[in-house]
Amino acid sequence: MKTGDCLEILSVDLLEEQAEIVESFRELASRLGIQLGWHYDLDLAWVGSQLGDLSGVRILDAGAGTGVLQWWMADRGAEVVSVDRLDRADLSGRFRLAYRIRGLRPDDLLPTWKLIPYRLSPTDRSLAARIRAALRAAATTLLEPIRPKAPGRVTLHRGDLDILPHLEDATFDVIVSISALEHNEVANIPGVVAELERVLKPGGLLLVTMSAARDDDWFHEPSASWCLTEDSLHRIFALSPESRSNFSEYDSLFEEIRASKTLQQRLAPMFYQSESSGMPRGIWDPQYQPVGVRKRIESIQSKPGIYGR
């Protein structure tokens, strides 16, 4: 495993080099009914290969949604705080049965019994439908305490990443973010990174995947995300000039992604259903490639706030 601060365009070689990790993510995603983005095998392999022993490790998953990484880390004993602006209060039973989940605030995760209204179709409010929904909710509640749970825990929190007032300074060992930060306006991303660094312990590790651009920053409309150049990423993450980078191989690495039959064959069904996706209508035509950002934090990055010093 390579170490040190870096910008690393993710190579398709990861599919073979980290085959065991890739398969563990894909098996878990299938079990939980999670569809993966077209380049997520690369993102997840890159991040997963750098995490090591996670037992008792406190990790912030920034922009996690209901994505697979947080559950994979909990399976390995991590204490995960999962932050997203997406409302996940009505998280479904398939996650609740397998994991110890709580909300950071009372409204971040609804009690199981409160999910009954969510299980009813707006057009199906009959007594029979209500009874069926109540029985499903009751079964989930009764089974939850006796099913074996993952050793770790996931704490859900709804919020924006540029201000995390409920999270204290220097409390996380690791922060991970999979293909999330690029959905912010470019001008706002440095503020997001500063806030993430504030809650990371000195010596803590920041692992982020984003989308790379060759010559100029540009916006990819179908996925509503920014693709950023090497210079922009250096500036946003305040990386030192000595940080390792493979952007000199941008073109050859991109051609390998375009030619990858494995990535093409694994394209999730969601990409075939819409024009508003990273691969509209399932036509294999990558317009960008994923890049990993690795940074070790050496000191607390504080700013004014509830816990800022």
TAJOUR-V852719 format. One line per field, one symbol per residue. burial: + if it has 24 or more other C-alpha atoms within 12 Angstrom, else -. A space follows every 50 residues. Layout:
BEGIN
burial=???
END
This chain:
BEGIN
burial=----++++++++-++--+--++-+++-++--+-+++++++++++++++++ +--+--++++++++++++++++++++++++++++++-+++++++++++++ ++++---+++++--++-++-------------+--++--++-------++ ++++++++++++++++++++++++++++++++++-+--++++++++++++ +--+++++++++++----++--+-++++++++++-++++---+-+-+--+ --++--++-+--++--++--+-----++++-+-++++++++++++++--+ +++------
END
